[in-house]
Amino acid sequence: MDKYHPKIKLIIKNQKSKPMTKEELLKVVAKETGLSIKDCNAVIKSTSETLIKSFKKGEGIRFDLGTFAVKKKAATKGRNPKDGSEITIAARKTVSFKLAKQARLEMIDKKSA
């Protein structure tokens, strides 16, 4: 763990569990909705495809959990780590996610309970 940046060490140290896998998510959604795992998989796949199509168009998406936004990053100067020469990092688009206030508050309430 010594090879990681101090912020990464903190994240690794504070990570108490592994992220939920798609299979685990499918089982939970199927149990809570009464749908089959196959139907749940179709819904999740369609949702993912819709998100990606929207991101490609530069559109954000807002729903109960939070907001996805497409942000433009300007070209910047950087350094080649091998030889230290200056390079230009191309302008690009990236996706950010901001958790909704209500979801944040629910997380805090469940942690303290």
Steps between C-alpha positions, in 0.01 A plus 500: 500500500803731526508554125168690502443875538389597857143575383479159331629334819218669691240375252639145510518506880142630534353265240314246710353287225533427132263666253185307420532289186245508218383152597442610860314809382280288272409269788408789730292678235326176403414427864370851569298539178379145447642505145712220363877540492480497119252791501709692754808447283313645200396807702853561632652450154249741345567756774876477441457538124272801547752665734784448251293637208416810704864551599610475136250777415641711785180475703486450874246289685325578829305245703428410864850380579683802362619677186735389227654793312725508195784746558748632249865506601728739317831393352780522755875470517648191654830315534608170353598298810775312314703789369346808660418668168198727483193362323153632425211303647208528257169660592243239594162438653452323830198391703453609858243383753357695791299311758159651573459670837223261607712194414793650693281559803363145485854362493597702806186391690566132426865523608408651836218253564 
